[in-house]
Amino acid sequence: MEQQNYQYQENSVFVQQGSVSKKFFASVFTWMFVALGLSTLAAYLFGTNLELMQYLRVVNPETGKMSTTIFGYIAMFAPLVLVMTISFGLSRLSYVALVSLFVLYAALTGVSLSFILWAYTSSSVVSCFAGATGIFGIMAFMGYTTNVDLSKFRTILMVGVIGIIIATLINYFIQSESFNLLLAYAGVAIFTALTAYDVQKIKRIGEGIEANGDQVLSIDAKKTSIVAALSLYLDFLNIFIFLLRIFGNRR
């Protein structure tokens, strides 16, 4: 979303939004809900259907233990490649290509999330999803309505995200449960704050589009809405996953 070409004044957050900026904002959330719907459907289908799950994990006949298939690894790592392609390909990809990658990303992420349905109890998944929805909704409202310029926290939040990624890689080798729990609390805090930051940023982008006289249906605006929706989707997804690490009950 950083690569969008729309400029806005620093005080634009105080400006009353017009119809164009509101339509852009609605477009962003529509795409985000579409992605969440696709991911939820894919996770449910693979997480509740043993035949489909066998495409992801199979029983090793020699050891009797579950092992991940090639498609399982693709489902786990392909979303990372896709999200980087979408984020850095905004100016080079066509709108159709961007939408296709976004839809594919949401579907594959849902497939990878099906592992969660097998690892955690259904009640844990539902309660943490509801909790993530509440947190996201509150912070989105705060980000949209606050008069505080949240852009000044950008550097701190980005450092926090990078720190979590590095710490997660380290914990992959040391396998510390207490450290994992600490990372989960930090993750919830950082992505909760990022939700408010991203919503305010999207609001400003919409105001910039309106100030430039561009229409929401223009190609650049439509492409920007996809990338903006991706950022909100990632905020919600990470809040949900980190809440599961804290409160989820394993099977």
C-alpha positions in Angstrom: 0.0 0.0 0.0 3.0 2.2 0.3 3.4 2.4 -3.4 0.1 4.2 -4.1 0.4 7.4 -6.0 -2.2 9.5 -4.3 -0.9 12.4 -2.2 -2.7 13.9 0.7 -2.0 16.7 3.1 -0.9 15.8 6.6 -4.0 17.4 8.1 -6.4 15.7 5.8 -7.5 13.4 8.6 -9.6 16.3 9.9 -11.4 16.9 6.6 -15.0 15.8 6.3 -15.1 12.9 3.8 -17.1 13.2 0.6 -18.8 10.6 -1.4 -15.8 9.5 -3.5 -13.6 8.9 -0.4 -16.4 7.0 1.3 -16.9 4.8 -1.8 -13.2 4.0 -1.8 -13.3 3.2 1.9 -16.3 0.9 1.3 -14.5 -0.8 -1.6 -11.5 -1.6 0.6 -13.7 -3.2 3.3 -15.7 -5.1 0.7 -12.6 -6.7 -0.7 -11.4 -7.5 2.8 -14.7 -9.2 3.6 -14.5 -11.1 0.3 -11.0 -12.4 1.3 -12.1 -13.4 4.8 -15.1 -15.2 3.3 -12.9 -17.2 0.9 -10.4 -18.0 3.6 -13.1 -19.1 6.0 -14.8 -21.3 3.4 -11.5 -22.9 2.4 -10.5 -23.5 6.0 -13.8 -25.1 6.8 -13.9 -27.3 3.7 -10.3 -28.7 4.3 -10.6 -28.6 8.1 -13.8 -30.7 8.3 -13.3 -33.0 5.3 -10.8 -35.8 5.9 -10.6 -36.6 2.2 -9.6 -33.0 1.4 -7.2 -32.9 4.4 -5.3 -35.9 2.9 -4.1 -33.7 0.2 -2.3 -31.7 2.9 -1.3 -34.3 5.4 -0.9 -38.1 5.2 0.0 -40.8 7.6 3.6 -42.1 7.1 3.2 -45.9 6.7 6.7 -46.5 8.2 6.4 -44.3 11.3 2.6 -44.0 11.7 2.9 -40.3 12.2 1.3 -37.5 10.1 3.5 -35.8 7.5 2.9 -32.8 5.3 2.5 -33.4 1.6 3.9 -31.2 -1.2 0.5 -29.5 -1.6 0.5 -28.9 2.1 3.8 -27.1 1.9 2.6 -25.1 -1.0 -0.5 -24.0 0.9 1.7 -22.9 3.8 4.4 -21.0 1.9 2.7 -19.8 -1.3 0.7 -17.1 0.5 3.9 -15.4 1.6 5.1 -15.3 -2.0 1.7 -14.0 -3.2 1.5 -11.3 -0.6 4.9 -10.0 -1.5 4.0 -10.1 -5.2 0.8 -8.1 -4.6 2.5 -5.6 -2.3 5.4 -4.8 -4.6 3.6 -5.3 -7.9 1.0 -2.7 -7.6 2.4 -0.4 -10.4 3.3 -3.3 -12.7 0.4 -5.7 -12.4 -2.9 -5.2 -14.2 -6.1 -4.9 -12.2 -7.3 -8.3 -13.3 -4.0 -9.9 -12.4 -4.0 -8.2 -9.0 -7.5 -9.4 -8.2 -6.6 -12.9 -9.3 -3.6 -13.0 -7.0 -5.6 -11.6 -4.2 -8.3 -14.2 -4.5 -5.7 -17.0 -4.8 -3.9 -15.7 -1.8 -7.1 -15.6 0.3 -8.0 -19.2 -0.8 -4.6 -20.6 -0.1 -4.4 -18.9 3.2 -7.7 -20.5 4.1 -6.3 -23.9 3.1 -3.3 -23.4 5.4 -5.6 -22.2 8.2 -7.3 -25.6 8.0 -4.4 -27.0 10.0 -5.6 -24.8 12.9 -9.0 -26.5 12.8 -7.2 -29.8 13.4 -4.9 -28.4 16.1 -7.4 -26.4 18.2 -10.9 -27.2 19.5 -13.8 -25.7 17.6 -14.9 -23.6 20.5 -11.4 -22.1 20.8 -11.4 -21.2 17.1 -14.9 -19.6 17.3 -14.2 -17.6 20.5 -10.8 -16.3 19.2 -12.4 -15.4 15.9 -15.1 -13.5 17.7 -12.5 -11.8 19.9 -10.4 -10.8 16.8 -13.5 -9.4 15.2 -14.3 -7.3 18.3 -10.8 -6.0 18.6 -10.5 -5.2 14.9 -13.9 -3.5 14.8 -13.1 -1.3 17.8 -9.6 -0.3 16.5 -11.0 0.3 13.0 -13.6 2.7 14.4 -10.9 4.5 16.5 -8.6 4.8 13.5 -11.4 6.2 11.4 -12.6 8.8 13.9 -9.5 9.8 15.9 -8.0 13.3 15.4 -4.6 12.0 16.4 -2.1 11.6 13.5 -1.2 8.0 13.8 1.5 8.2 11.0 4.0 9.2 13.6 3.8 5.7 15.1 4.6 4.1 11.8 8.3 3.5 12.4 7.6 1.9 15.9 5.0 -0.4 14.4 7.2 -1.5 11.5 10.1 -2.2 13.9 7.7 -4.2 16.0 6.5 -6.3 13.1 10.1 -7.0 12.0 11.0 -7.9 15.6 8.2 -10.4 15.8 9.3 -12.0 12.6 12.9 -12.3 13.7 11.9 -13.6 17.2 9.5 -16.1 15.7 12.4 -17.5 13.6 14.6 -17.7 16.6 11.9 -19.5 18.6 11.5 -22.0 15.8 14.9 -23.4 16.8 14.8 -22.9 20.6 11.1 -24.1 21.0 10.4 -22.1 24.1 6.7 -22.1 25.2 7.0 -19.1 27.4 8.8 -17.1 24.7 6.1 -18.1 22.3 3.4 -16.9 24.6 5.3 -13.6 25.1 5.5 -13.2 21.3 1.7 -13.8 21.0 0.9 -11.0 23.5 3.3 -8.7 21.6 1.7 -9.7 18.3 -1.8 -8.9 19.5 -0.7 -5.5 20.7 1.2 -4.6 17.5 -1.4 -5.7 15.0 -4.2 -4.1 17.1 -2.3 -0.8 16.8 -1.6 -1.4 13.1 -5.3 -1.8 12.5 -6.0 1.7 13.7 -3.0 3.0 11.8 -4.0 1.3 8.5 -7.6 2.4 8.7 -6.6 6.0 9.1 -4.1 5.7 6.3 -6.8 4.2 4.0 -9.1 7.1 5.0 -6.4 9.6 4.0 -5.8 7.8 0.7 -9.5 8.1 -0.1 -9.4 11.8 0.7 -6.4 12.1 -1.6 -8.3 10.5 -4.4 -11.2 12.9 -4.0 -8.9 15.9 -3.7 -7.3 14.9 -7.0 -10.6 14.6 -8.7 -10.2 10.9 -9.5 -13.0 8.5 -9.5 -13.2 5.4 -7.4 -13.7 3.3 -10.5 -10.4 4.4 -12.0 -7.9 1.6 -12.5 -5.3 3.0 -10.1 -7.9 3.6 -7.4 -9.3 0.1 -7.8 -5.8 -1.5 -7.6 -5.0 0.6 -4.5 -8.2 -0.7 -2.8 -7.0 -4.3 -3.3 -3.6 -3.6 -1.6 -5.3 -1.7 1.1 -7.8 -4.5 1.7 -4.8 -6.9 1.9 -3.2 -4.8 4.7 -6.5 -4.9 6.8 -6.9 -8.7 6.1 -3.4 -9.3 7.4 -4.1 -7.2 10.5 -7.2 -9.2 11.3 -5.6 -12.6 10.5 -2.6 -11.9 12.8 -4.8 -10.8 15.6 -6.8 -14.0 15.3 -3.8 -16.3 15.1 -2.0 -14.6 18.1 -5.2 -14.8 20.1 -5.3 -18.6 19.4 -1.8 -19.0 20.7 -2.8 -17.3 23.9 -6.3 -18.7 24.6 -6.7 -21.6 22.2 -7.2 -25.1 23.6 -5.4 -27.8 21.6 -7.1 -31.0 20.8 
